[in-house]
Amino acid sequence: MTELETLFLQYTHEPALTVTELSASGSNRKYFRLTSENHSLIGVEGTSVDENIAFIEIANHFHHQGLPVPRVLGQTADKRFYIQDDLGDTLLFDAIAEGRKTGVFCEPEKELLRKTMRKLPAVQVQGAQGLDFSVCYPQPEFNERSILWDLNYFKYCFLKATGLDFQENLLEDDFVKLSEILMRSRTNTFMYRDFQSRNVMVKDGEPYFIDFQGGRKGPLYYDVASFLWQAKAQYNSELREELLHIYLAALQELMPIDEADFAEQLKHFVLFRTLQVLGAYGFRGYFEKKPHFLQSIPFAIENLRAFLHDDNSSYPYLLQVLKEMTELEQFREVEIRKPLVVKVYSFSYKKGIPQDNSGNGGGFVFDCRAVNNPGKYERYQSLTGLDESVIRFLEDDGEILSFIDHAFALVDASVKRYIDRGFTNLMISFGCTGGRHRSVYSAQKTAEHISEKFGVEVQLIHREQNIEAKFSPLNPPRGTY
């Protein structure tokens, strides 16, 4: 019987019937699921005793504070093995997979993210109360030495591996400046350090926090930067702002803060965390040859590019080097998967089929001219397919309803397939004689249908009417009517 099976038997009073090893991502620890007829627990084998002790002690303290973490239920005398609650198989990272792939997060995905950000302040503030930080591994507190370790981790494991030429003395000067700014933020709070969606489990719709053994006393900003700027999360700026606002509102209930000062200081931690992550990706990917980390590099580079758009002269040489690095050929050639954008046109055949500016050669073109035309009646001639009387005429007649149902069936299959395959552009055009009634009605209904059903961005152009509108992901249309 193995040590983990012995612990399982001691806690459950039942022998483990199955022992299944679980994937451990970038960790050196091994995880197992042990099950019996009535119980399921997670067993952990960790080669670093000090790291194991850190997790066990912090988990026990967090549980005592009422925080959402797994309980440690048993451990061997040498602390190499321990068992804990089984929180299931759903990582937050996987629960928001569709949003990460497309850049468009549905409401259930957003709600999980909101819940996570609401709970983070409790871990940071209440989790620190009464915690013996001396158990933290490898060090008890975020300090200047750890900052410079991470910055040099980036320099040696990533920056030098790119082959970019730079002056180390000037770079080190800016590293010192960055360290000084980060050290302004000393607080008696718990810094998770690797707070990201892979380290949050979802059970019964609620987030639980795991893998906090690298935590220590440190500033709040680091965890916010780690989560909201996680390389492969692909949160857009609007979602980041919403989640930051939710976090700050929850934090305000635990301690006073100045939101403007918080946002300003957060920028420096976003830069620092991005560099630290690139260092880790470089080591795990370039040196340890682990493909998962290599695949994440383009996403971190994209975050860095976005940061560099903001004018920040605090570290002029560092930012110059980073700009040159992001423009290297090996990073320019990598395209990050972007969400699908659907363009829907109405047009007049007399003026030609709309051009496809995406370079893909066009998409669906539906001919509405076989449908009964309200334009042949004088009372409708000055109106369009957006007017209620024209809509009523078309729908009461019924021909357009059958026509549009067939169009929806074709279009829906392509939109779904385009999303699955990561395509970024789809064009759908409806034409009629004058581009005024039947085509306008059909294009409008199609844009509304796609936006409601798939939640992707839809750009609607009634070309002959000089009317445009945009259906943002999961939002109502905006534009000029």
Disulfide bonds with the S-S distance in Angstrom:
none
